[in-house]
Amino acid sequence: MHAWMSEASLDRADNRRKVPEWVSAQWRRPGARLLLVDSDGQVATDETGSGPAGVPTSGNYNAQLHTFLGLVDGIPWFTTEGPIIGPSASLRHLGAVTGGAALELTVGAVALTAWHRLEPHCSGCGARTRATAGGLTRRCPVCGRVQFPRTDPAVIVAVIDPDDRILLGRQSSWDPGRMSVLAGFVDAGESLEQAVHREVFEESGVRLREVRYFGSQPWPFPRSLMVGFVADSVSAELTIDRDEIEEAAWFTRADLAADLAEGRVIMPGKASIAHRLITAWQGRLLG
């Protein structure tokens, strides 16, 4: 499990990537790799499906097609969107089985290829923009506006009641039994902490008395940043908003363990910060 809390293993070469000649030279370096991502966000993997697999770079470097991800142990990595011949896997799968630089490459590749595909035009004048800085930005040739990959902040919170139970809920679109901690997007003009209070109250009717930061995780589906919190509830009374969630309930550790063992509850995927929050509570690791 990649905790996303330590120094990055991937060197994004922020200053050097602004020099086109330097980026082009990285493409030609021995050992340089190209990681393919298809239009569904599937990533090329090794035969075991346990990590991303790059192919040697070849042909001419095209700044509009090839995005520079960065350096791993001095080796340049690029990405592009295209059909994958061979094994592939989703970010949800790879996030559960790999970590470190491999996961950072995967997340970066999925996020950047989606951004270039979905937002090729200037938000100011509508002209088609061109990739710059090794694909980390896009510049409009008409009005000069520089665009960066958009990140949508969302809060996700483990709510703990006075009896040390955790609050889990289920959206109607999820499979029966799948439960998770509560989450939602941050509104414009709203702080992260305010979003925690608002989202929890809107979905469950629960008021909070203390909110503590837990950690964060990039979640490019297609461009979210999940910011995790732990919060203590004032009381355990629930008033569920059925437009937001289908059901919600408080769980003791014994309750959750039994429901998981019997298949009545399904945990969030291991790649998610939701899984980290719940398992941290199970292990009595939440401060």
KOLKEKOL-508227 format. One record per residue (C-alpha): x, z negated, y; residue number from 1. Coordinates in nm, 2 decimals, always signed. Last residue first. Example, Ala and Ser with C-alpha at 12.3 -4.5 7.8 and 13.67 -1.06 7.14 Angstrom:
2
    east      up   north  resi
   +1.37   -0.71   -0.11     2
   +1.23   -0.78   -0.45     1
This chain:
287
    east      up   north  resi
   -0.56   -1.68   +0.97   287
   -0.67   -1.44   +0.70   286
   -0.45   -1.48   +0.39   285
   -0.69   -1.66   +0.17   284
   -0.63   -1.41   -0.11   283
   -0.99   -1.29   -0.12   282
   -0.97   -1.27   +0.26   281
   -0.66   -1.05   +0.24   280
   -0.83   -0.84   -0.03   279
   -1.12   -0.78   +0.20   278
   -0.91   -0.69   +0.51   277
   -0.68   -0.46   +0.31   276
   -0.97   -0.28   +0.15   275
   -1.12   -0.22   +0.49   274
   -0.78   -0.10   +0.61   273
   -0.83   +0.19   +0.37   272
   -0.61   +0.36   +0.11   271
   -0.74   +0.12   -0.16   270
   -1.08   +0.27   -0.14   269
   -1.37   +0.04   -0.03   268
   -1.49   -0.20   -0.30   267
   -1.78   -0.13   -0.53   266
   -2.04   -0.40   -0.58   265
   -2.28   -0.44   -0.87   264
   -2.02   -0.32   -1.11   263
   -2.03   -0.64   -1.32   262
   -1.66   -0.73   -1.24   261
   -1.71   -0.65   -0.87   260
   -2.03   -0.86   -0.86   259
   -1.85   -1.15   -1.03   258
   -1.55   -1.14   -0.80   257
   -1.77   -1.10   -0.49   256
   -1.98   -1.41   -0.58   255
   -1.67   -1.62   -0.67   254
   -1.50   -1.53   -0.34   253
   -1.82   -1.62   -0.15   252
   -2.02   -1.33   -0.02   251
   -2.26   -1.29   +0.28   250
   -2.50   -1.00   +0.27   249
   -2.57   -0.67   +0.44   248
   -2.81   -0.38   +0.37   247
   -2.89   -0.02   +0.47   246
   -2.67   -0.02   +0.78   245
   -2.71   +0.12   +1.14   244
   -3.07   +0.24   +1.15   243
   -3.17   -0.06   +0.93   242
   -3.05   -0.30   +1.20   241
   -3.01   -0.62   +1.00   240
   -3.09   -0.96   +1.15   239
   -2.87   -1.20   +0.96   238
   -2.84   -1.58   +1.00   237
   -2.49   -1.71   +0.90   236
   -2.40   -1.89   +1.22   235
   -2.14   -1.87   +1.50   234
   -1.94   -1.62   +1.32   233
   -1.56   -1.62   +1.30   232
   -1.39   -1.29   +1.35   231
   -1.10   -1.10   +1.19   230
   -0.99   -0.77   +1.34   229
   -0.88   -0.42   +1.24   228
   -0.82   -0.13   +1.46   227
   -0.90   +0.20   +1.29   226
   -0.75   +0.50   +1.47   225
   -0.98   +0.80   +1.42   224
   -0.90   +1.17   +1.42   223
   -1.08   +1.38   +1.15   222
   -1.12   +1.20   +0.93   221
   -0.77   +1.13   +1.05   220
   -0.75   +0.75   +0.98   219
   -0.45   +0.60   +1.15   218
   -0.44   +0.23   +1.06   217
   -0.44   -0.09   +1.26   216
   -0.37   -0.46   +1.21   215
   -0.54   -0.80   +1.21   214
   -0.63   -0.90   +1.57   213
   -0.83   -1.21   +1.61   212
   -1.19   -1.26   +1.74   211
   -1.35   -1.60   +1.80   210
   -1.70   -1.71   +1.86   209
   -1.90   -1.43   +1.71   208
   -2.28   -1.37   +1.72   207
   -2.45   -1.21   +1.41   206
   -2.75   -0.98   +1.45   205
   -2.62   -0.76   +1.17   204
   -2.56   -0.41   +1.29   203
   -2.59   -0.45   +1.67   202
   -2.43   -0.80   +1.67   201
   -2.13   -0.68   +1.47   200
   -2.09   -0.36   +1.68   199
   -2.12   -0.54   +2.01   198
   -1.88   -0.83   +1.94   197
   -1.62   -0.60   +1.79   196
   -1.66   -0.34   +2.07   195
   -1.60   -0.62   +2.33   194
   -1.27   -0.70   +2.15   193
   -1.16   -0.34   +2.15   192
   -1.23   -0.31   +2.52   191
   -1.52   -0.10   +2.65   190
   -1.51   +0.16   +2.93   189
   -1.61   +0.44   +2.69   188
   -1.75   +0.30   +2.37   187
   -1.54   +0.20   +2.08   186
   -1.65   +0.34   +1.74   185
   -1.79   +0.12   +1.46   184
   -1.71   -0.11   +1.17   183
   -1.85   -0.37   +0.95   182
   -1.67   -0.48   +0.63   181
   -1.75   -0.28   +0.32   180
   -1.99   -0.23   +0.04   179
   -2.05   +0.04   -0.22   178
   -2.32   -0.07   -0.45   177
   -2.53   +0.25   -0.43   176
   -2.32   +0.54   -0.30   175
   -2.29   +0.55   +0.07   174
   -2.53   +0.74   +0.31   173
   -2.75   +0.44   +0.36   172
   -2.46   +0.24   +0.50   171
   -2.36   -0.07   +0.32   170
   -2.27   -0.42   +0.45   169
   -2.02   -0.70   +0.38   168
   -2.00   -1.04   +0.55   167
   -1.73   -1.27   +0.42   166
   -1.80   -1.64   +0.33   165
   -1.58   -1.92   +0.46   164
   -1.88   -2.16   +0.49   163
   -1.87   -2.13   +0.87   162
   -1.91   -1.75   +0.84   161
   -1.62   -1.50   +0.82   160
   -1.66   -1.15   +0.97   159
   -1.39   -0.90   +0.86   158
   -1.39   -0.64   +1.13   157
   -1.33   -0.27   +1.18   156
   -1.30   -0.13   +1.53   155
   -1.28   +0.24   +1.61   154
   -1.05   +0.42   +1.84   153
   -1.09   +0.81   +1.86   152
   -0.75   +0.98   +1.88   151
   -0.73   +1.32   +2.04   150
   -0.41   +1.53   +1.98   149
   -0.26   +1.60   +2.32   148
   -0.35   +1.86   +2.58   147
   -0.14   +1.99   +2.86   146
   -0.33   +2.17   +3.15   145
   -0.14   +2.46   +3.30   144
   -0.44   +2.64   +3.44   143
   -0.41   +2.98   +3.27   142
   -0.14   +2.94   +3.00   141
   -0.30   +2.62   +2.87   140
   -0.05   +2.40   +2.69   139
   -0.10   +2.24   +2.35   138
   +0.09   +1.93   +2.24   137
   +0.26   +1.79   +1.92   136
   +0.31   +2.14   +1.78   135
   +0.69   +2.15   +1.81   134
   +0.67   +2.05   +2.17   133
   +0.42   +2.33   +2.25   132
   +0.13   +2.50   +2.08   131
   -0.06   +2.75   +2.29   130
   -0.40   +2.72   +2.46   129
   -0.69   +2.96   +2.45   128
   -0.87   +2.95   +2.78   127
   -1.17   +2.72   +2.82   126
   -1.10   +2.61   +3.18   125
   -1.05   +2.24   +3.15   124
   -1.08   +2.15   +2.79   123
   -0.84   +2.43   +2.70   122
   -0.91   +2.59   +2.37   121
   -0.76   +2.55   +2.02   120
   -0.94   +2.23   +1.94   119
   -1.06   +2.24   +1.58   118
   -0.78   +2.43   +1.40   117
   -0.49   +2.27   +1.60   116
   -0.64   +1.93   +1.56   115
   -0.71   +1.97   +1.19   114
   -0.34   +2.07   +1.13   113
   -0.22   +1.78   +1.33   112
   -0.42   +1.51   +1.15   111
   -0.36   +1.62   +0.80   110
   +0.01   +1.68   +0.85   109
   +0.06   +1.35   +1.03   108
   -0.13   +1.15   +0.76   107
   +0.07   +1.32   +0.49   106
   +0.41   +1.28   +0.66   105
   +0.34   +0.91   +0.73   104
   +0.23   +0.86   +0.36   103
   +0.56   +1.01   +0.23   102
   +0.76   +0.82   +0.49   101
   +0.65   +0.49   +0.37   100
   +0.36   +0.47   +0.13    99
   +0.21   +0.63   -0.19    98
   -0.07   +0.57   -0.43    97
   -0.38   +0.46   -0.23    96
   -0.31   +0.68   +0.07    95
   -0.25   +0.97   -0.16    94
   -0.61   +0.95   -0.29    93
   -0.78   +0.91   +0.05    92
   -0.54   +1.18   +0.19    91
   -0.68   +1.42   -0.05    90
   -0.48   +1.58   -0.34    89
   -0.31   +1.90   -0.43    88
   -0.16   +2.06   -0.74    87
   -0.06   +2.43   -0.73    86
   -0.11   +2.72   -0.50    85
   -0.23   +2.57   -0.17    84
   -0.41   +2.79   +0.08    83
   -0.30   +2.75   +0.44    82
   -0.26   +2.51   +0.73    81
   +0.10   +2.44   +0.84    80
   +0.34   +2.15   +0.82    79
   +0.71   +2.09   +0.90    78
   +0.96   +1.84   +0.78    77
   +1.33   +1.82   +0.89    76
   +1.57   +1.62   +0.67    75
   +1.77   +1.36   +0.85    74
   +1.65   +1.07   +0.63    73
   +1.30   +1.18   +0.71    72
   +1.29   +1.39   +1.03    71
   +0.98   +1.50   +1.22    70
   +0.64   +1.66   +1.18    69
   +0.72   +2.00   +1.33    68
   +0.41   +2.22   +1.34    67
   +0.44   +2.57   +1.21    66
   +0.18   +2.83   +1.31    65
   +0.20   +2.87   +1.68    64
   +0.57   +2.78   +1.69    63
   +0.65   +3.05   +1.44    62
   +0.98   +3.00   +1.25    61
   +1.09   +3.31   +1.07    60
   +1.11   +3.34   +0.70    59
   +1.16   +3.05   +0.47    58
   +1.11   +2.67   +0.48    57
   +1.16   +2.51   +0.14    56
   +0.84   +2.38   -0.02    55
   +0.70   +2.03   +0.05    54
   +0.54   +1.80   -0.20    53
   +0.32   +1.51   -0.09    52
   +0.31   +1.21   -0.33    51
   +0.15   +1.08   -0.65    50
   -0.03   +1.39   -0.77    49
   +0.19   +1.39   -1.08    48
   +0.29   +1.76   -1.04    47
   +0.40   +1.71   -0.68    46
   +0.15   +1.74   -0.40    45
   +0.01   +1.99   -0.16    44
   -0.24   +1.82   +0.08    43
   -0.61   +1.87   +0.08    42
   -0.76   +1.86   +0.43    41
   -1.04   +2.10   +0.36    40
   -0.87   +2.38   +0.55    39
   -0.56   +2.35   +0.33    38
   -0.25   +2.15   +0.41    37
   +0.09   +2.28   +0.32    36
   +0.41   +2.07   +0.37    35
   +0.72   +2.28   +0.48    34
   +1.06   +2.14   +0.40    33
   +1.41   +2.17   +0.56    32
   +1.68   +2.13   +0.30    31
   +1.93   +2.36   +0.47    30
   +1.85   +2.39   +0.84    29
   +1.66   +2.70   +0.96    28
   +1.34   +2.52   +1.06    27
   +1.55   +2.26   +1.24    26
   +1.71   +2.53   +1.45    25
   +1.36   +2.64   +1.57    24
   +1.29   +2.29   +1.68    23
   +1.62   +2.27   +1.88    22
   +1.56   +2.61   +2.04    21
   +1.21   +2.51   +2.14    20
   +1.33   +2.19   +2.33    19
   +1.04   +1.95   +2.35    18
   +1.12   +1.84   +1.99    17
   +1.43   +1.67   +2.11    16
   +1.25   +1.40   +2.32    15
   +1.00   +1.29   +2.06    14
   +1.22   +1.32   +1.75    13
   +0.92   +1.22   +1.53    12
   +1.15   +1.01   +1.31    11
   +0.94   +0.92   +1.01    10
   +1.01   +0.58   +0.85     9
   +0.80   +0.41   +1.12     8
   +0.88   +0.05   +1.21     7
   +0.66   -0.20   +1.04     6
   +0.29   -0.27   +1.06     5
   +0.13   +0.04   +0.90     4
   +0.07   -0.18   +0.58     3
   +0.14   +0.10   +0.34     2
   +0.00   +0.00   +0.00     1
